[in-house]
Amino acid sequence: MFKFRQPERMLEFFYEADAVAVDIAQGRGENGVMPLGQTVRMLGFMDAVRRDAGLVYPQDG
């Protein structure tokens, strides 16, 4: 079994922010690994799971 060891003092979303910086520097409008359409589908899935579980955040109104 592979265990991922998170580096000490690692900031959250470091790899995502780095990927965005590379995409912008290379003139791309979206990432090839996680394109916008896939992100939107995942957010919809996560919203459905929250709704089905009855999880409501204060900002949801």
C-alpha positions in Angstrom: 0.0 0.0 0.0 1.3 3.4 -0.9 1.2 6.1 1.7 1.5 9.7 0.8 3.6 11.8 3.1 2.6 15.4 3.1 5.5 17.7 3.4 5.7 19.8 6.5 4.3 23.3 6.4 2.7 22.6 3.0 0.0 25.0 2.1 -3.4 23.6 1.0 -4.0 23.7 -2.8 -0.3 24.2 -3.5 -0.3 21.8 -6.5 -3.5 23.3 -7.9 -2.3 26.8 -7.6 1.0 25.8 -9.3 -0.9 24.1 -12.2 -3.0 27.2 -12.7 0.1 29.4 -12.8 1.7 27.1 -15.4 -1.5 27.1 -17.5 -1.7 30.9 -17.4 2.0 31.3 -18.2 1.5 29.1 -21.3 -1.6 30.9 -22.5 -4.1 28.1 -21.7 -7.6 28.9 -20.6 -8.1 25.7 -18.7 -6.1 22.7 -17.3 -5.8 19.6 -19.4 -5.9 17.3 -16.3 -9.0 18.8 -14.8 -10.9 20.8 -17.4 -13.7 23.2 -16.5 -16.5 20.8 -17.6 -15.1 18.1 -15.2 -14.9 20.6 -12.4 -18.5 21.7 -12.9 -19.7 18.0 -13.0 -17.8 17.3 -9.8 -19.3 20.3 -8.0 -22.8 19.2 -9.1 -22.1 15.7 -7.7 -20.8 17.2 -4.4 -23.9 19.4 -4.1 -26.2 16.4 -4.7 -24.3 14.4 -2.0 -24.6 17.3 0.5 -28.3 17.8 -0.3 -29.1 14.1 0.1 -27.2 14.0 3.4 -29.1 17.1 4.6 -25.9 19.1 5.0 -26.5 22.8 4.8 -23.9 25.5 5.3 -24.8 29.0 6.6 -24.0 30.6 3.3 -26.4 28.3 1.5 -29.2 30.5 2.8 
